[in-house]
């Protein structure tokens, strides 16, 4: 409709790893096409906006981090709006829409956005458009794209209604009724949020299957057509490089080309400073004093324990804390990327960045994580996440730098609405990266500026402390599995970025499984490998302050790590005060094979022997049981076997329940088991049981340290 009419609105985003910011900037770019003028700001930039006086519509884009927390950039804003002294009509003038980002692999789905949404409602703000909840577990774009599509008409209607209200001095009865109806609907959605969340968790898998079924049905149709014409050759299959009808014959709705905004110049100049200094500014470099393989050679996964020497650093941590490890991109992948970009000769040139003077990208800025006088090799090694899955906007930009018509068409398909199933199947699900795309499309030759514009910042990787500083002063332990990505049609075999790098880094000092060796003269501190680490703030994954309260710990595989720190802490505290009263401690551990992967077996058995660990319940999913009764296969099965004890600890003794490990499967199964336990023991229906579990979370007595 009247695109010539220009109206203003505000975009505010809270982003942890850049996705919310990227989506907010996409809304900003599209605004002009729809006849709007938009202002944009991060929620942390409180000096750039004033919601107390904002008379235009506001669009929030907010991600979720940790155990359902708002992103770091939104913390101060959330604290501000949670101020109990604010009146119920504090934001009565505010009209807003909110897009929440989350991942149904985690229990508190989209909770960062939901927290802001709920509090704005409590303070009288009015939604002019239904809140969107985008799931990174199945692909954010499934919700994001249609949500943005519908946003423009909603803003137009909101502006018209606001203008009418201003003219009349009050809202019309119809609009007030409409607002009340929508508000009631949203409140009802919030009240049944637990049920909806469970439904979404179930849908995640079916949505992924749907994407695959759509793509496979196209393959089946193509095979039928070949048979119909008597073809004797083998049927074609869709792949990253090739599509099948109907997609290959469809007219495509391709997104608008993202406007370029960076000029990149490579200058042959000497660099005197340490080019990694700005990256490492918040980190502390510490030596790795010990590395031990915890699993047998024939285990499915290789687990390694590292001991960091933090005795010379001001690094104070508690059991249950997590910390970040700064890791570089793979040298071989950086080298291949340099070759593919035809920049091997310029690897040691300084990268100078400037903004295009006439760029159409609003709020364009030079990435803060690329410092002045950084050399190209450093930028590709330490600054850019070259393993990240390219977003559709990036793929759209690559089209413009691809020569061959068939390759150009395929890239257009992968970023189009019609090709969403193919994008999920061949790009998102197999974790394809820019290098994989460049291998698949040889005629694609993007400039360096395009990579810097579209690749996100290289993020540190987070690990849980597996020790207590009270028990082992000056030491910090952590455990990791070497992540393996087997070869597939879309990419070659590769290891996890950080775990692969750490494994290579400690290989000279790695102690084999079952063979603990004393340090030798050659293991002088200067020869030890070093790593840059920083403590992650704000952890709530801690032992209860009242030691008399019982605790239940669930940690299969490397998920047992923080509980080793818990038990070491309890052991030391008991040594220092033998009169102290300590509650029961339960640990549910599981792995595939008892003889290959039972991590910390000797230490756990020692804790049991000393009474530090009251109950150790283990299960081994791949071992054949010799007992007449089948053994529990997974930790959730063991929990169900002890349901009366678990329910008593949580509901009567006010104990704590901790879960650490895989979010995608284990954490959900454990949550379902807990819902079943409470439902059975209290004889209540599933919804009531889910609400009771939610109350435990709210009371911070059900805590998770999980990862996808």
Secondary structure, DSSP 8 states (H G I E B T S, - for coil): --TT--EEEEEEEE-SSSHHHHHHHHHHHHHHHTTEEEEEEETT-GGG--TTS--S-EEEEE-EETTTEE-GGGHHHHHHHT-TTS-TTTTTT-EEEEEEEE-TTSSSTTHHHHHHHHHHHHTT-EESS--EEEETTT-THHHHHHHHHHHHHHHHHHHHHHHHHHHHSS--HHHHHHHHHHHHHHHHHHHTHHHHHHHHHHHHHHHHHHHHHHHHHHHHHHHHHHHHTT--S------SS---TTGGGS---B-------EEEEEE-----S-TTTTTTTT-EEEEEEEEEE-S-TTSSS-EEEEEEE-TTS-----TT-EEEEE----HHHHHHHHHHTT-GGGTTSEEEEEE-TT---TT----TTS-TT-BHHHIIIIIB-TTS---HHHHHHHHTTB-SHHHHHHHHHHHBSTTHHHHIIIIITTT--HHHHHHH-TTB---HHHHHHHS-B---EEEE--S-TTTSTTEEEEEEE--EE--BTTB--EE-HHHHHHHHHHGGGEE-TT------TT--GGGS-EEEEEE-S-------SSTTS-EEEE--GGGGHHHHHHHHHHHHHHHH-TT-----EEEEEEES-HHHH-TTHHHHHHHHHTTSSSEEEEEETTS---SSS----SHHHHHHHTHHHHHIIIIIS--EEEEEEEIIIIIHHHHHHHHHHHHHHHT--HHHHHHHHHHHHHTT-EEEEEE-
